Amino acid sequence: MTRHTCRLCGAPLTEPFLDLGSSPLSNALVDAEHLARPDPVYPLRVYVCESCWLVQLPEVESPARIFGDYPYFSSYSSTWLDHVRGFAGAMRERFGLGPQSLVIEAASNDGHLLAQFQQAGIKVLGIEPARNVARAARARGVPTLSEFVGVESARRLVAQEYRADLLVANNVLAHVPDLHDFATGLATLLKPTGVLTLEFPHVLRLLERVEFDTIYHEHFSYFSLGTALRALERAGLQVFDVEELPTHGGSLRVYASHAGRARAANAIAELEETETRAGLRRRETYDDFARRVDRAKKKLIEFLRSAHDDGALVAGYGAPAKATTLLNTCGIGTDLLPFTVDRSPHKQGRYVPGVRTPIFPPEKIFEERPAYVLILPWNIAEEVREQMAGISEWGGRFVVPVPALEVVA
């Protein structure tokens, strides 16, 4: 039996608290010409370190393999675009950013967030390892490097006189297998007086809301405030404020600086106490989560089988990474969900790995007129319901699978 150690503190990991079986890489969408090839699958087993309480997956594939050609482009969600516009405005106001400032973003995707600062006359630099996504950012005029953030890359950039007044690392911390190298790279890129902001899904909300489909191989770690504090402290960074956000099913935004530069807000101690009361430092909390996952999976499968037996067509909306976990771990094939749709042309005409669910443009919904539309990116369910409100013409209804199965008009 392979022994694993914690990527944050190095303690041995005992046994997984959740086993979701084997699943392909979540964003490894299948092209039509490759349908005859089997999809590589990997164990999807979740551990919690009972020393530092970081929730994590062992690394089964390298980041270079996972992010080499990436189908996720952030600018296809209006909910997310509203979020980044609000973020950019708030950061400019809070930290007095102007033409003399430099904003650097790690994992900058297609550059939409940095474009908000650029439009305000602020210098920007994106760092995005997925080459195809970085090309899209450069095409929109956002200077973007195609590499991973770490100590080595950060030192090269500092030698070229790049150091950030605001360093943004949103929704990337979970994707990093070497936490110390990444955090030290961030510390290297940050000016002595600079501010680092990170956003990441809050493991407390994942557990409370049974968000098991957000567990997939490219998410190496699942952070509480406490474990994020520890990861940053090792690199000489100090968190001085924290906010709770609704994005991605419940996220945290933390603000950090070089150690000793700022005084910690009361919100930090308050949230750490909330995490302790919620049981994030007790093994039984995680074992109970696994039992609730089993119940949630059974409820969804029962609904889809009942709809199938009644002759009701169920179609999917969206092909997010979480759909790969949901469909594969629940064994939901094309007999129960014949197709899904997605706004992104980078996903249309391809197939969800493992289950091989075909992905069409949204117009397919109105051609097929399904009785139910299963919202796979449930974190933007309101946005989807607004976009697809026309299904009411034939009495179609929406199904939201997480946090609890819900059928809505």
C-alpha positions in Angstrom: 0.0 0.0 0.0 1.4 3.4 -1.0 2.1 5.7 1.9 1.4 9.4 1.5 2.6 12.4 3.4 1.0 15.8 3.9 2.1 18.4 1.4 1.8 21.1 4.0 3.4 19.7 7.2 5.0 16.4 6.0 3.1 14.2 8.5 2.0 10.7 7.3 -1.5 10.4 6.0 -3.3 7.4 7.3 -6.3 6.4 5.3 -8.7 8.4 3.1 -12.0 9.6 4.6 -13.7 9.6 1.2 -13.2 7.2 -1.8 -14.9 8.4 -4.9 -13.5 5.5 -7.0 -11.6 6.2 -10.2 -12.1 9.1 -12.4 -10.4 10.8 -15.4 -8.8 14.2 -15.2 -11.7 16.6 -14.8 -10.9 18.9 -17.7 -9.5 16.3 -20.1 -12.4 16.8 -22.5 -12.4 14.2 -25.3 -12.4 15.3 -29.0 -14.6 13.3 -31.4 -11.6 11.8 -33.2 -10.3 10.3 -30.0 -13.5 8.6 -28.8 -12.0 5.1 -29.6 -9.2 5.8 -27.1 -9.8 4.8 -23.4 -9.6 7.7 -20.9 -6.9 7.3 -18.3 -8.5 7.2 -14.9 -6.9 7.7 -11.5 -8.0 7.0 -7.9 -10.0 9.9 -6.4 -9.3 9.4 -2.7 -9.4 12.3 -0.2 -7.3 12.5 2.9 -7.1 14.8 5.9 -3.9 15.3 7.7 -4.6 14.8 11.4 -1.6 16.9 12.3 -2.3 20.2 10.4 -5.8 19.3 9.1 -5.2 20.1 5.4 -7.6 18.2 3.2 -5.8 16.9 0.2 -5.4 14.4 -2.7 -2.2 12.7 -3.5 -0.6 14.0 -6.8 -1.6 11.5 -9.5 -0.6 13.6 -12.5 1.8 16.6 -12.9 0.5 20.2 -13.3 2.2 20.4 -16.7 0.0 17.5 -17.9 -3.2 18.8 -16.3 -2.8 22.4 -17.5 -1.0 21.9 -20.8 -4.2 22.5 -22.9 -6.9 23.9 -20.7 -10.6 24.2 -21.7 -11.6 26.6 -18.9 -12.0 30.2 -19.9 -13.3 32.4 -17.1 -14.9 35.0 -19.3 -17.9 32.8 -20.3 -19.7 33.3 -17.0 -21.4 36.6 -16.4 -21.5 35.9 -12.7 -17.8 35.6 -12.6 -17.3 38.7 -14.8 -19.4 40.7 -12.4 -17.3 39.3 -9.5 -13.9 40.3 -11.0 -15.2 43.8 -12.0 -16.2 44.3 -8.3 -12.9 42.9 -7.1 -10.8 45.3 -9.3 -12.8 48.3 -8.2 -12.6 47.4 -4.5 -8.8 46.8 -4.7 -8.1 50.1 -6.6 -10.0 52.0 -3.9 -8.7 50.2 -0.8 -5.1 50.2 -1.8 -4.9 53.4 -3.8 -3.7 51.8 -7.0 -2.9 54.0 -9.9 -0.7 54.5 -13.0 2.4 54.1 -10.8 1.3 50.6 -9.6 1.9 47.1 -11.0 -0.7 44.4 -10.6 0.5 40.8 -11.2 -1.9 37.9 -11.3 -0.8 34.2 -10.9 -3.0 31.9 -13.0 -4.5 34.8 -14.8 -6.5 32.7 -17.2 -7.8 34.7 -20.2 -6.9 38.0 -18.7 -10.3 39.4 -18.0 -9.5 40.4 -14.4 -6.3 42.1 -15.3 -8.1 43.9 -18.1 -10.2 45.7 -15.5 -7.0 47.2 -14.0 -5.6 47.9 -17.4 -8.6 49.9 -18.4 -8.0 52.1 -15.3 -4.5 52.9 -16.5 -2.7 50.5 -14.2 0.2 48.3 -15.4 -0.4 44.6 -15.3 1.3 41.3 -15.9 -0.4 37.9 -16.2 1.2 34.5 -15.4 -0.8 31.7 -16.9 0.7 28.2 -17.4 -2.0 27.0 -19.9 -0.5 28.1 -23.2 -3.8 28.1 -25.1 -5.4 30.3 -22.5 -2.4 32.6 -22.2 -2.6 33.2 -26.0 -6.2 34.3 -25.6 -5.2 36.8 -22.9 -2.4 38.2 -25.1 -4.8 38.5 -28.0 -7.0 40.8 -25.9 -3.9 43.0 -25.1 -3.1 41.7 -21.6 0.7 40.9 -21.3 0.9 37.3 -20.2 3.7 34.8 -19.6 3.1 31.1 -20.0 4.7 29.5 -16.9 4.0 28.3 -13.4 4.7 30.6 -10.4 7.4 29.3 -8.1 10.7 30.4 -6.6 12.7 30.1 -9.8 10.2 31.9 -12.1 9.7 34.6 -9.5 13.4 35.3 -9.2 13.7 35.7 -13.0 10.9 38.2 -13.0 12.4 40.2 -10.1 15.6 40.3 -12.0 13.6 41.9 -14.8 12.3 44.5 -12.3 8.8 43.0 -11.9 7.5 43.2 -8.3 3.8 43.7 -7.5 2.1 46.4 -5.6 -0.9 44.1 -5.8 -0.4 40.4 -6.4 -3.5 38.4 -7.1 -3.8 34.6 -6.8 -7.4 33.8 -7.2 -8.6 30.2 -7.4 -5.1 28.8 -7.9 -4.0 27.7 -4.4 -5.9 24.5 -4.6 -4.1 23.6 -7.9 -0.6 23.7 -6.5 1.1 20.5 -5.4 4.2 22.2 -4.0 2.7 24.7 -1.6 6.0 26.0 -0.2 7.5 26.7 -3.6 4.4 28.5 -4.8 4.0 30.6 -1.6 7.7 31.5 -1.6 7.4 32.5 -5.2 4.5 34.8 -4.3 6.6 36.3 -1.5 9.4 36.9 -3.9 7.2 38.7 -6.4 5.6 40.9 -3.8 7.1 44.4 -3.1 8.1 45.0 0.5 5.0 47.3 0.8 2.8 45.2 -1.5 -0.4 43.3 -0.8 -1.2 39.7 -1.8 -4.8 38.6 -2.2 -5.9 35.0 -2.6 -9.4 33.6 -3.2 -10.1 29.9 -2.7 -13.0 27.6 -2.0 -13.5 27.3 1.8 -13.4 23.7 2.9 -15.9 24.4 5.6 -18.5 25.2 3.0 -17.6 22.2 1.0 -18.2 20.0 4.0 -21.4 21.7 5.1 -23.0 21.8 1.7 -21.8 18.3 0.6 -20.0 19.8 -2.5 -18.3 16.5 -3.3 -18.2 17.2 -7.0 -15.7 20.0 -6.5 -13.2 17.3 -5.6 -11.1 16.4 -8.6 -7.5 15.6 -9.4 -6.5 19.1 -10.4 -7.6 20.4 -6.9 -4.7 19.0 -4.9 -5.7 20.7 -1.6 -8.9 22.1 0.1 -8.2 24.9 2.5 -9.6 26.3 5.7 -8.4 29.7 6.9 -6.2 27.9 9.4 -4.3 25.8 6.8 -4.0 28.8 4.4 -2.5 30.8 7.2 0.1 28.1 7.8 1.0 27.7 4.1 1.6 31.4 3.8 3.5 31.8 7.1 6.1 29.3 6.0 7.0 31.7 3.2 7.2 34.8 5.5 3.7 36.1 4.6 1.2 37.3 7.2 -2.6 37.3 6.6 -4.0 40.6 7.9 -7.7 40.3 6.8 -10.2 37.8 5.5 -13.6 38.0 3.8 -16.2 35.3 3.1 -17.5 35.2 -0.4 -20.4 33.3 -2.1 -18.4 32.3 -5.2 -17.7 28.7 -6.0 -20.1 27.4 -3.4 -18.5 29.5 -0.6 -15.0 30.9 -0.8 -12.5 33.0 1.3 -10.5 36.0 0.2 -7.5 36.5 2.3 -5.2 39.6 2.3 -1.5 39.1 3.1 1.7 41.1 3.3 5.3 40.5 4.2 5.4 39.5 7.9 5.2 42.4 10.3 3.8 44.9 7.8 0.1 45.0 9.0 -2.0 44.3 12.0 -4.4 41.3 11.9 -8.1 42.1 11.7 -10.5 40.6 14.3 -12.2 38.7 11.5 -9.2 36.3 11.4 -9.6 35.0 14.9 -13.3 34.9 14.6 -13.3 32.7 11.5 -10.7 30.4 13.0 -12.9 29.9 16.0 -15.9 29.2 13.7 -13.8 26.6 11.9 -12.9 25.0 15.3 -16.5 24.9 16.4 -17.5 23.3 13.1 -15.2 20.4 13.8 -12.5 21.0 11.2 -10.0 19.6 13.6 -11.9 16.4 14.3 -11.6 13.3 12.2 -15.3 12.3 12.7 -16.4 15.5 10.9 -14.8 14.1 7.7 -16.1 10.6 8.2 -19.6 12.1 8.6 -19.2 14.0 5.3 -18.4 10.8 3.5 -21.7 9.3 4.7 -23.6 12.4 3.5 -21.9 12.1 0.1 -23.2 8.6 -0.3 -26.8 9.8 0.5 -26.5 12.7 -2.0 -25.2 10.4 -4.8 -28.0 7.9 -4.2 -30.7 10.7 -4.2 -29.5 12.1 -7.6 -29.2 8.6 -9.2 -32.7 7.7 -8.0 -34.2 10.9 -9.5 -32.5 10.4 -12.9 -33.6 6.7 -13.0 -37.2 7.6 -12.1 -37.2 10.3 -14.8 -35.8 7.8 -17.3 -38.4 5.2 -16.4 -41.2 7.8 -16.8 -39.9 8.6 -20.3 -38.8 12.2 -19.3 -35.8 13.6 -21.1 -33.1 15.1 -18.8 -30.4 17.2 -20.4 -27.4 18.9 -18.7 -26.4 22.5 -18.7 -22.6 23.1 -18.5 -19.5 21.0 -18.7 -17.5 22.3 -15.8 -14.7 20.3 -14.2 -17.1 19.4 -11.4 -19.3 17.6 -13.9 -16.6 15.0 -14.5 -16.6 14.1 -10.9 -20.4 14.1 -10.5 -21.2 12.0 -13.6 -18.3 9.5 -13.2 -18.6 8.9 -9.5 -22.4 8.5 -9.7 -22.2 6.4 -12.8 -24.4 8.7 -14.8 -24.0 7.8 -18.4 -25.7 8.9 -21.6 -28.7 6.6 -20.9 -29.7 8.9 -18.0 -28.1 12.2 -19.3 -27.9 12.0 -23.1 -26.2 15.3 -23.6 -25.2 18.6 -22.0 -24.7 22.1 -23.4 -22.1 24.8 -22.7 -21.7 28.5 -23.8 -17.9 28.0 -24.3 -17.0 27.2 -27.9 -13.8 25.6 -26.5 -16.0 22.8 -25.0 -18.7 22.4 -27.7 -18.3 19.4 -30.0 -16.3 17.6 -27.3 -17.2 15.0 -24.7 -17.1 14.8 -20.9 -14.3 12.3 -20.1 -15.2 8.9 -18.8 -18.9 9.0 -19.4 -18.5 10.5 -22.8 -21.5 12.8 -22.6 -21.6 15.0 -25.7 -21.4 18.8 -25.3 -23.5 21.0 -27.6 -24.2 24.7 -27.8 -27.1 25.9 -25.6 -29.5 26.0 -28.6 -29.7 22.2 -28.3 -31.9 22.6 -25.3 -34.6 24.4 -27.3 -34.3 21.9 -30.1 -34.8 18.8 -27.8 -37.2 20.4 -25.2 -36.2 18.3 -22.2 -38.5 17.9 -19.3 -35.6 18.7 -16.9 -32.3 20.6 -17.2 -29.6 19.4 -14.8 -27.5 22.4 -13.8 -24.0 21.0 -13.5 -22.3 24.4 -12.6 -24.7 24.7 -9.7 -22.6 27.6 -8.2 -24.1 29.8 -11.0 -27.6 28.3 -11.0 -29.3 31.7 -10.9 -27.4 32.8 -14.0 -28.3 29.6 -15.8 -31.9 29.9 -14.9 -32.0 33.4 -16.3 -30.3 32.4 -19.5 -32.5 29.4 -20.1 -35.8 30.7 -18.8 -37.4 29.8 -22.1 -37.7 26.2 -21.1 -40.9 27.2 -19.2 -42.6 27.4 -22.6 -42.9 23.6 -22.6 -43.1 23.1 -18.9 -39.4 22.3 -18.5 -37.9 22.5 -15.0 -34.4 22.9 -13.6 -32.6 20.4 -11.4 -29.9 21.7 -9.0 -27.9 18.7 -7.7 -25.8 20.4 -5.0 -26.0 21.3 -2.1 -29.3 19.3 -2.0 -31.2 17.9 -4.9 -33.8 20.6 -5.8 -36.3 20.7 -8.7 -37.3 24.3 -9.6 -39.3 26.1 -12.3 
